[in-house]
Amino acid sequence: MKKLITLVVILVIILGGWWKYSSYVKGIKQGVQGDPVRTVNSFMNTAVKFSNLFWNEEEREAFRRELEEWKKQAEEGEEAAALESFKEYGLKDPSHLFKNREYGKAVATILCFFQFDSYSIEKPEIEEDSAKIEVKFLPQDFMGIGKIMAEAGVPQREKKEKPVYIPFHLKKHRHRWYIVGIRGELEKLTEATYRLRKYK
């Protein structure tokens, strides 16, 4: 009888552990990093928000007003409410989506040079543990050069807008997808920015 009870207890522990692990894995798979396309979408959505804040005057002014409100909430001892409001605005550090967080910050920095408000996912190539997700966006400006020239009265020549393509490379680690690098025309600029951030 003792052996039977011991066996039942062991089985209950094993089943409990298995159920807990299964729930953990299921939660990851349903989350942002459970799919490579969702991972890249999450990063790019944040990049679009930062780009709009950086280059769109109306967005920047609205955000400044929000900051004043959050500061007021924090001063009145409502830090939790201020933090929740900030999260609702959709701004967060997206570097956790990268295997190397500093490299992720470098990619985010480069994308802030571009003014753009939308993007599309092109040609996703997904394997069991690796993926390539190509992103395409059409920049309205780069580093504000177009705006500066327009304000200075420099005549703008007719030119065909050229889209930017970014192939994101991802690897799966412990059920989560992580961006491990980007290729294409922004690769060298990102690597240079990453090295500057690393050794500053």
C-alpha positions in Angstrom: 0.0 0.0 0.0 2.8 2.4 0.9 4.5 1.7 -2.5 1.2 2.5 -4.3 0.8 5.8 -2.4 4.4 6.7 -3.1 3.9 5.9 -6.8 0.7 8.0 -6.9 2.4 10.9 -5.3 5.3 10.7 -7.8 2.9 10.6 -10.7 1.0 13.6 -9.4 4.3 15.5 -9.1 5.3 14.5 -12.6 1.9 15.4 -14.1 1.9 18.7 -12.2 5.3 19.6 -13.5 4.4 18.6 -17.0 1.2 20.7 -16.9 3.1 23.7 -15.5 5.8 23.4 -18.2 3.1 22.9 -21.0 1.3 26.0 -19.8 4.6 27.9 -19.8 5.4 26.9 -23.4 1.8 27.6 -24.5 2.0 31.1 -23.0 5.3 31.8 -24.9 3.8 30.4 -28.2 0.8 32.7 -27.9 2.9 35.7 -27.0 4.8 38.2 -29.1 7.9 36.0 -29.4 6.0 32.8 -30.1 6.1 33.6 -33.8 8.9 35.3 -35.9 6.5 37.5 -37.8 4.9 38.7 -34.5 8.4 39.4 -33.1 9.4 41.6 -36.1 5.9 43.3 -36.1 6.3 44.1 -32.4 9.7 45.7 -33.0 8.6 47.6 -36.1 5.4 48.9 -34.5 7.6 50.5 -31.8 10.0 51.8 -34.4 7.1 53.6 -36.2 5.9 55.2 -33.0 9.4 56.4 -32.2 9.8 57.7 -35.8 6.5 59.7 -35.5 7.5 61.2 -32.2 10.9 62.2 -33.5 9.8 63.7 -36.8 6.1 64.6 -36.5 5.6 67.9 -34.7 2.0 67.3 -33.8 2.8 63.8 -32.3 5.7 65.3 -30.4 3.6 68.1 -29.0 0.9 65.6 -27.9 3.5 63.4 -26.3 5.0 66.4 -24.5 1.6 67.1 -23.0 1.3 63.5 -21.9 4.8 63.7 -20.3 3.7 66.7 -18.3 0.6 64.7 -17.1 2.7 61.7 -16.2 5.2 63.9 -14.3 2.3 65.4 -12.4 0.9 62.0 -11.5 4.3 60.8 -10.3 4.8 63.9 -8.1 1.4 63.3 -6.6 2.5 59.8 -5.6 0.7 58.0 -8.4 3.8 56.4 -10.0 1.9 53.2 -10.9 -0.8 55.2 -12.8 1.9 57.3 -14.6 3.8 54.1 -15.6 0.5 52.4 -16.8 -0.3 55.5 -19.0 3.2 55.4 -20.5 2.7 51.8 -21.4 -0.6 52.5 -22.9 1.1 55.0 -25.2 2.9 52.0 -26.7 6.4 53.1 -26.1 8.8 50.5 -24.6 12.3 49.4 -25.1 12.2 46.8 -27.9 15.7 45.5 -27.4 14.4 42.4 -25.5 13.3 41.1 -28.9 17.0 40.8 -29.9 19.5 38.1 -28.8 22.0 41.0 -28.3 20.1 43.8 -26.6 22.8 46.4 -27.4 22.6 45.4 -31.1 18.8 45.8 -30.9 19.2 49.4 -29.5 21.5 50.1 -32.5 18.9 49.0 -35.0 16.2 51.1 -33.2 18.6 54.1 -33.3 19.1 53.7 -37.1 15.4 53.5 -37.8 14.9 56.8 -35.9 16.9 58.5 -38.7 14.0 57.7 -41.1 10.6 59.4 -41.1 8.0 56.7 -41.9 4.5 55.8 -40.7 3.9 52.3 -42.0 5.7 49.2 -43.2 4.9 45.8 -44.7 6.2 42.3 -44.2 7.6 40.8 -47.4 8.5 37.2 -48.2 8.7 35.5 -44.7 10.9 32.4 -44.8 10.3 30.3 -41.7 12.1 27.1 -40.7 11.9 25.1 -37.5 14.6 27.1 -35.6 15.4 30.0 -37.9 13.6 32.6 -40.0 14.1 35.5 -42.3 11.4 38.2 -42.3 11.9 41.0 -44.8 10.4 44.4 -43.9 9.7 47.1 -46.5 8.9 50.8 -45.8 8.9 54.0 -47.8 10.7 56.8 -46.0 9.3 60.3 -46.2 12.6 61.8 -45.1 16.0 60.9 -43.8 17.5 62.7 -40.9 15.2 65.6 -41.6 17.3 66.7 -44.6 14.3 67.1 -46.9 12.5 69.3 -44.4 15.6 71.4 -43.8 16.0 72.0 -47.5 12.4 72.8 -48.0 12.5 75.3 -45.1 15.6 76.9 -46.6 13.8 77.3 -50.0 16.0 74.9 -51.9 14.0 73.7 -55.0 13.1 70.1 -54.7 13.8 68.0 -57.8 11.3 65.4 -58.9 12.6 62.0 -57.7 11.1 58.6 -57.4 10.7 57.5 -53.8 12.8 54.4 -53.1 11.6 51.9 -50.5 14.0 50.5 -47.9 14.2 46.7 -47.4 15.4 45.2 -44.1 15.8 41.4 -43.9 15.5 40.5 -40.3 17.2 37.2 -39.3 15.8 35.3 -36.3 16.7 32.2 -34.3 14.5 30.3 -31.8 15.8 29.7 -28.3 13.8 28.0 -25.6 10.6 28.4 -27.6 11.1 32.2 -28.1 12.1 33.9 -31.3 14.9 36.4 -31.1 16.2 38.8 -33.8 19.9 38.0 -34.3 20.8 40.5 -37.0 19.7 42.5 -40.0 21.1 42.5 -43.5 20.7 44.6 -46.6 21.5 48.3 -47.0 21.3 49.2 -43.3 23.5 46.4 -42.1 26.8 48.4 -42.2 25.3 51.5 -40.7 23.8 49.4 -37.9 27.1 47.6 -37.2 29.0 50.9 -37.0 26.3 52.3 -34.6 26.5 49.1 -32.5 30.3 49.4 -32.2 30.0 53.0 -31.2 27.5 52.1 -28.5 29.6 49.2 -27.4 32.8 51.1 -26.9 31.6 54.5 -25.9 
